[in-house]
Amino acid sequence: MRPAMQPFEAAVPGGTVRGGVAPRFAPLAAAFVANFHERDEVGASLCVVQHGERVVDLWGGLADPDTGRPWEEDTVSIVFSNTKAATALCLHLLAERGRVDLDAPVAAYWPAYAQAGKGGTAVRMLLDHTAGVPALRAPLPDGAAFDWEHMAGRLAAEAPFWEPGTRTGYHGLTFGWLVGEVVRRVSGRSLGRFFAEEIAGPLGLDYWIGLPEAEEPRVAPIIPYRPAKGLPANRFEAAVAAEPDSVSALYFLNTGGWRPKGFNSRTGRAAEIGAANGVANARALAGFYAPLATGGGPLLRMDTVRAMAEISSATHDDATLRIPTRFAAGFMRSMDNRCRGLDSAVLPPGAFGHVGAGGSLGFADPGDGLSFGYTMNRMGGGLLLNERGQTLVDALGRCLVAA
């Protein structure tokens, strides 16, 4: 029988970290606290579930430095691209139930999508970032990101940037409407409602795609990343700055009001943006992945989990991010680009999950029957994991090796 979690409390700048930790994972708790002291963490939560039991459950710091509001046990925040995994799982549920064939044309479920040379796009290509529609060329009006019908219509009419299936390029925002529209058309429910009724509700997750207004007081506002002056630009940043018609620039700048302020607005949190505006905490992320780490649990068959976690697209030069990337069907796999001096997200070898802009992270590691969630309000730099999140993953690995 594994030792139960022990109460944990530690002072950090601006507040206190509280919760519980099983003795085996004490070094991970220490790394979480060190992030506040050494890496400018402001407010954050961390949770690890192993074989169905929480072994780490921590939260602390400040939810809102402007008001001094502490990060409480039930504080939630935008988790950005972690939302893609939630959206993908909705589609995988429908596929397992025989409602969707991932190898069928998208147009079989969304006829208008066959426009502009996209008739051969398979549903699976929407999941693994090979569909060729990572951005929209013509400027989006302000507020378009919060108008589902507008975004779905624009994407249906858009010509692909490459022949679908022949190149990988991160569909940073478009993923949510592309995958979500298939979910909506097949299920007859909006993406947010389907996720609430089929995944978050049954699993008891404090996780939303389209946050109800009643939950707003618990939200920790996001503190945007501000890079230090004089840092050299990476290839993505250089393209955003100097190549306005590039995929990178269109993805980052043509967002219909999502960036730079939409994610801190009531409108932005209320909308259903299946690539970027999920609201959750670490418990929710770890709880989301917990059944996937142990064979599928009440959600999916084990063979479905194995198939959806297989790497289905990989490249040395992602058309959007301009770094090497590896994707499964809606999930990220470990991306270790350190030998090239490039942005990385180094996960356990068999793990699959997703990072969120600024550093949040959730993943399942079936090899250890373990799921992980980390959320925070102060965004860090980099395209994948920054030092805070990677430090936690590395500390987790040391805990497992030492056991």
C-alpha positions, 0 to 999 in steps of 0.5 A: 500500500502506497503512503498517503499524501502528507499535509504540505505548507511552505512560504513563498513570495506573496503568499503560501503554497499549500496542499499535500504530497506523498513522501516519495514525491517530496523533491517535486514539491520542493521544485514547485516551491523553488519556482516561486523563489528562483524563477518568478512564479506568481501563482500556480497549481501542481497535481500528479495522479498515479494509479488513480490516487493523487500523490501531489496536490499543491497550489499557492502564491497570488492569483491576482497580484494587483489585488493581492488575491491568493491562489486558492485550492479552487482557483482556475486559469486559462490553460491555452493550448492544453485545450487542444487535447480536450477538444481532440478527446471529444473527437476520439470519443465519437470515433470510438462510438462509430460516429466518425471515421478518422480516415474519412474526408472532413467533407463527409461530415462538413460538406462546405469544407471541400472548398478550395482544394480541401476535399481530400483532407482526412479528419485525422489531418485536423488532429495532427496539424497536417491539414494545411490551414494553420492560419487565415490569410485575410484579416479577421475582424475584431471579435471574430475569435468569439464568433464560432459561425464566422470562424467555421465559415472562414476556415471552410472557404480558406485554401490550404497553405500546402497539400493536406497531409504533406507537411506539418505546421502547428494549427495554433488557433484554427485547430479548435474550430476545425476539430470542434466543427466536426464534433459539433456537426456529428454530435449535434452539440456545441464543443463546450457542451459536449466536453462538459457532458461527456468528459468533464462532468463524468470525470468530475473535472473543474474544466471548461471550454466556455466558462460560465459567468458564475465561475468568473470570481475564481479565475486568475488573470493571465500575466503576459510574458514580456521579453527582456530587451536585447534577446536574439529572435528565434526563427518564429519571432523573426518571421512574425516581425519581418514576414507579414504573409508568413504562416508564423505571422498570420497565426500569431497576429491574425487572431480576431481579437484573441491576442493580445487581450482576449484571454483576459476578458469575460468575452474571451473566457465565455466563448468556445475556442477549442484550441486555446481558452480552456479554463482549468487548474492542475487537478483538472489537467491531471484528472483529465489524463488520469484515465488515459494513463491507465488504459482508458478508464471509463472513457476509451478502450485501451487500443484507442488510447494507444492508437491516438497516442502514436506519433502521426506527424513529425518534422524538422521544420514546423511550418508555423513554429519553425522548430522540430515538432512531433504530434500524435492525433491531437496530442504532443509527444516529447520534443527534445530540441536541446541539442539544437539550442531550440525550444523543447518540451521534454516529456517521459518517453511514452508520455503524451499530452500538451503544453499551453502558451506560457508554460502550463502542461498536462500529460499522461505517462502510461508507463508509470500509470501517472498523469500530471498537471501544472497551471500558472498565471505568469506566462514564460517565454519560449514556444513550448515549455519554459524553465519552470515547467521543465524543472517540474517534469525533470523533478518528477522523473527523479522521484520515479527513478529514486523509488 
